[in-house]
Amino acid sequence: MAESTDRPDRPEQEGPTRKTLLRAALVAAPAAALLSAAGSVPALARDRAAHGGLLAPTPQCDDGDEPTPPQMEGPYFTPGSPNRSDLVVPGDPGVPLAVAGYVFTRDCRPVAGALLDFWQADDGGVYDNTGYDYRGHQYTGADGAFRLTSVVPGLYPGRTRHLHVKVQAPGRPVLTTQLYFPGEPRNGTDLLFDPRLLMEVGDGGAGRAAEFDFVLDFTA
């Protein structure tokens, strides 16, 4: 297990890659807007721009990223989750959480129509194993983007805070993994914790705003 959460140094590049441009568009969306009272995440700023459309393909793209590492499914996965990106349960306590990012191939091409199936514990660290609270799946858009609205998951014995997810590009194998929060005291004691799976998390007005990009192990 790595002892540092620092990312390895990346080679110098002559200009921005398709991936960095896409991520910049995501970061440009105000965090407060990501956590709006309606509980929905707005379209990317690039999508709202007058010129619109997808960015032109980049002939060569090397951001230094390895494929997102897999992790165990755990005992609480339930198949057949609802198709929804908003997992908030009305009336339940919890700090609002908005997660956004992209699904890429190894050569930094966004993956359209990728399935993402999320599940997590509630604010009290409890999973709903009889229904579908805090469970849901969605598909990336043409730009490879996904957006999730939920609450920060609670703690339970032996684990740090985390989200579970399965990611599958059309016609490709399923990646099962987990996402983690930086600065959590239990990150150092959770035997499953992997710093490569840390989200970028900041304050977002009413709650927390997180970002993570998945890199699937194939080229377009």
Number of C-alpha atoms within 10 A of each C-alpha: 8 9 8 10 13 9 9 9 7 10 9 7 10 6 7 13 18 22 21 14 13 21 19 15 13 21 15 11 16 15 21 17 18 28 24 17 9 8 18 17 22 15 13 19 15 19 15 11 9 7 8 10 12 11 12 7 12 13 8 10 17 14 18 13 14 13 15 19 16 15 18 10 14 10 7 13 19 14 11 11 18 14 13 15 22 20 22 20 13 6 6 11 13 17 14 20 25 27 22 20 21 25 29 27 18 22 23 25 20 25 25 19 19 24 20 23 24 23 25 27 23 22 16 14 15 13 20 16 11 7 10 16 18 21 28 23 22 21 22 20 15 13 20 21 24 23 21 25 22 24 25 24 24 19 17 12 7 10 16 22 23 22 16 21 24 19 23 20 21 12 7 12 12 15 21 19 19 25 18 22 20 15 11 10 10 14 19 14 11 14 12 15 23 21 20 16 22 19 20 14 18 15 12 19 15 16 19 21 24 21 18 19 19 22 23 24 16 14 10 10
